Amino acid sequence: MPITRLILLFVFLLFGKACLALSPSRTYKTLPQDHRMKYESIKIPTPDGAILQAWYFPSSRGNQLMVISHDGVENMAAYLERVRIFVNYGFNVVTYDYRGFGGSSDFQIDPLNYIYKEFFTDFDAVIAYVSERFDHEIIVYGWGIGAGIGLNHGYNRHQITGIIADNPYVDFAALGSRFKAIHSPMKIPSSVMIPEFNTITVVSQPAGKDLRGILYFHGNENYVFKEEDMQRLYDQTDFEFKQLHVFEKSGHMDNFTVNESTYARIIYGFVMNF
């Protein structure tokens, strides 16, 4: 690997959360029991033979099941605090790791790939599993790549009642051009460079029959996804009950980190109103 590429890779891994680099960790540095959280460890098979590690966190206070898709940084153990908050709000929660992350199946990952087609397969397998096992209304929530995956493959899926997408990608061709404009070494795999993987194409079509609401989050100082990108996605979303909340002075891909309590209250209020 050329020295310039090594330097760029180091910088992007060091600032992975801001720069979109995939940075998987196979080790769970903490577990739910370390935080006295009630949970069940489950294994979910995918149609192409992978096995996904997932955790189910029950709540006795509500009938909604939130499926969380993370942004490809570390693994699901890094986000237990937000799980705890959502369970306290009355949501049942399922978290999972994409292949190549945490306790899921091995998968070779180039950290400079923005996303992998296989991650969409993983999401589909999780939704199929929870739809079969649980009698709950399903809400999909994610940030970064997790937001794009949930929006892209959840929008027209009949079992899903709500979608919460924090800084989803809009269009892969445009994103590739944006990477070049900011001199980023990030790349888009050719396997997803087709219209069916562009969120703006998907949300321009009729939604699934069970969908009742879509909530978008955005930080107005995000240098990769501009406010006009999110506004265009919002405007193109062919669904009546939709919201776009913009966090001021936020350049984060994960706006939960800006103000946890406000973020969680917005989600709770959104779900209670659809």
Secondary structure, DSSP 8 states (H G I E B T S, - for coil): --HHHHHHHHHHHHTHHHH---EE-SS-SS-GGGGT---EEEEEE-TTS-EEEEEEE--SS-SEEEEEE--SEE-GGGGHHHHHHHHHTT-EEEEE--TTSTTS------TTBS--HHHHHHHHHHHHHHHHH--SEEEEEEETHHHHHHHHHHTT-TTEEEEEEES----HHHHHHHHHHTT---B--GGG-SGGG-HHHHTTS---TT--EEEEEEETT-SSS-HHHHHHHHHH---SSEEEEEETT---S-GGGT-HHHHHHHHHHHHHT-
